[in-house]
Amino acid sequence: MTTFEIRSPGGLCQTGTASGAASMTELPTTEPGVLRYEVVAAGPVTLRFAWPAESAVSLWRATQSSRRELPTDWGSRREIRSVRSAPVGTLVDAQDRNLLTVSLSSHVRGCDFAIGVHEETAEQLVELIVDDVEGQSFVLRIDVRDLHFAEALDGVTADWTAELGDRIVPVPELARQPMYSTWYSDHQHVSAESVERHARDGAAYGCAAVIVDDGWQTDDTARGYAYCGDWEPTSRTFPDMSEHVRRVHDLGLSYVLWLAPPLIGVHSKAWDRLKDRTLGFADGQVTAVLDPRYTEVREHLVECCIRPVRDWGVDGLKLDFIDSWAWDNPPPAPDGDCTSVDEGVELFLQAVTTELKRLRPDVLIEFRQDYVNPRLWQFGTFLRAGDCAMDPVENRVRTIDSRLLAGGRAVHSDMLMWHPDASAETVAQQFIGAMFSTPQVSMELDALSAEHERVVRYWLGFLRDHADVLLDGVLVPSRPDARYPQVRAVGSTTVVAAFTNPVVRLADSDLSVVLVNGGSSGRLIVEGAGPGPVDLVVSDCSGTEVFRSTTTPPELWAIDVPVAGVARIVRN
């Protein structure tokens, strides 16, 4: 057993242990409060230490859904794989300050990651069991600096970026443009005709690409995957795929096609050939998960993935369900050529990426939350928030979570949808919930009412006009334990979205501010807008101006802003 020390700039020191065939070396650092230890291990290694964090209110994790609690040590375990979650956790206090951020380097493919309250000592117990590493070593990073938790996470992604270097796939500018998705509008009833209609309408609203989701490869519309595995277009609804893609291109949009490589159904043509090369059934007895440890499985999947780009002219792929490969207790693979499923997945993704980049250097690859591991930065170009239909709150939480760990990857919202009879404010709230990401839309755009059309055009324009700040500015979300009641982005201007916290505190450096009312009350409270005069312009949810003035605001300034409206403040 090896011991190591964790020290804070204030003098606090705790001792940790590394068990297993491992040695540890503390690496030099120029950042007080950031400790890095290189761990060399010949097999699985367990790292364990405790840390007092009595003011913590939440543990931020890479995958956490709606639960933002402080878990107990016995209930906090997360199995991290290269295709699911990421090896990082941050203890946050009520002022959004980092108390402890623990992470592992991008060399780690698989580990058991736990940070939780140790009831016997009222400390936070950290226990990391690393069992799959690329190479012979990895780095344990511990950050106890007193700074905003988002800044601490930014330090983690900066280290991952430096480690991966030129292995990271560049993000095409197209990946940051609004896109139309067929999923919520069509589900599996998609056809060449409907895609072309959506592409034409999406282009009129400024969408840059259409994402054709599940349904193009099957005539079965029961929402299952028993026919997956061949990845060939169904002749009934997509009779000529190449010509169809060409028509979409003629409308000015790029074409992204959905595939779920891990899945193979019992009704596919490939089933008899590959049924003995699976990890097991994932959907009753009709859909199995292919085992990427076998060469013939990877070769089949690579061909399925490059065919749309090579033969049909498709511009990118939406690779879905890859977290299905995070399989518990995989069966033996005596004829396989990989030591782990994760290694097989990465060999497959690397082969696909290499060939697609040869065919189309600016190819688009979409992954979906929770495929947020930095190892996937080698393959994907944009990440979509997990499914949360008609839920602007969850879309906000999921896009912010993803942004905090994206490392420069483009982050997209889950597809925006709403009821045709929804109020204008309800429609606008869908966009406001997604405003710190690139929007995907999935509505029958040609059937929108005139009122909805004005709202959609206004918010797509707003997101486009402020994209430099919303997507590339410094992201400062508040209170992760309360699901981000206020979020700001700081760049050439400051954009603040106030959701359940209507009190917006401005800094002296905030010379031009855009306030978005994402809450349910028609009033925002601004602190620190003075002392001099400011120009104020208020508009409603469709961008129509409702008030304008030049005034010298009080220290606490109540501004009437319509629900889903915007207030623009410029200091004179």
Secondary structure, DSSP 8 states (H G I E B T S, - for coil): -EEEEEE-TTS-EEEEEEEEEEEEEE---SSTTEEEEEEEEEEEEEEEEEE--TTEEEEEESS-TT-----BGGG--EEEETTB--SEEEEEETTSBEEEEEEE-TTEEEEEEEEEEETTTTEEEEEEEEEEESSSEEEEEEE--SSBHHHHHHHHHHHHHHHHGGGS----GGGGS-EEESHHHHGGG--HHHHHHHHHHHHHTT--EEEE-TTTT-S--SS--TTTTS----TTT-S-HHHHHHHHHHTT-EEEEEE-TTEEETTSTTHHHHTTSEEEEEETTTEEEE-TTSHHHHHHHHHHHHHHHHHH---EEEE--GGGG--SS----TT---SSHHHHHHHHHHHHHHHHHHH-TT-EEEEETT---GGGGGT-SEEE----TT-HHHHHHHHHHHHHT-TT-EEE---B---TT--HHHHHHHHHHTTTSB-EE-S-GGG--HHHHHHHHHHHHHHHHTHHHHTTSEEEE--GGGT-SEEEEESSSEEEEESS--EEE--TT--EEEEEE-SSSSEEEEES--SS-EEEEEE-TTS-EEEEEEE---SEEEEE--TT-EEEEEE-
